[in-house]
Amino acid sequence: MRQSFAQWLGDQTGRDDEIGEFARRTLEQGDLPEHGNKAIFDGFFETTRNQPAYERAWAEFEAIPNPGGARSES
């Protein structure tokens, strides 16, 4: 099952780059939609100053064939 963007973003919080910073800031706010397609998240971020970082994060999320699908349950 494909990970949602919100779940994927949660996995990025440990990164030491723009995406990691964006993930930490966004998740700290606590109002990120749990699920939805790009239109849902576009609407969520369209009025924030995070738009450029969001676009880069979404592009990276979409570039992964099946984010979270290769996880092993150990």
N, C-alpha and C positions, 0 to 999 in steps of 0.2 A: 504494500500500500504506500502510495506517495505521501511524503511528509507535506504538511501545509507550510506556507511561507512563514507563518508565525513560529511554528516548531523549528523550522530551519534557522530562522533568525535567532532563536534561543540557543541553538548550537554554535552560533558565531560569536558569542559574548567573550570568549577567551582569546580571540584574535587581537593582535597588536597592530591594527590598521584601521582605515576609515570605516570598513564594514563592521568591525568589532565595536568601534566607538558608537556607530549608528545603532547597532543592536542593543548595546547597554543602555543608551539614552532612551531608545524607543520602549524597551521593556520596563524601564524604571517608571514610565508614565502609567503603565498598567491598563491602558484602554485599547490596546491593539486587538483588532478582530482575530479570533482564533482560526477561522477558516474563511475562504473566499477566493475568488479569482482576481486577476489583475485589476479589473474595474473597481472592485471593492477597495483594494489597497490604494489604487490611484486616488479614489475619492477621499480616503483617510489621510493621505499625505499631501494632497494638492494645496492645502493652505498652510503648510508648515515650511520652515526653512530647511527641512531635511530632504526636500525633493531630489536634489542631485545624488545624495547618498542612497536614497531609496531606489532610484533608477539603476544605480550600479549594483546594489544588492539584488534587486529583482532580476537583472540580467544574469548575474552569477547563479542565482537560484534556478532560473529557467535553463541554464546551460548544462546543469547536472541532469543526466538522463532519468534518474529515479532517486532524488534526494531521500536518504534514509532507508531506501529499499535494500541496501546491501548490508545493513546492520545485522550483527549476529546477536542472538539472545544468549548471553553467558551468565 
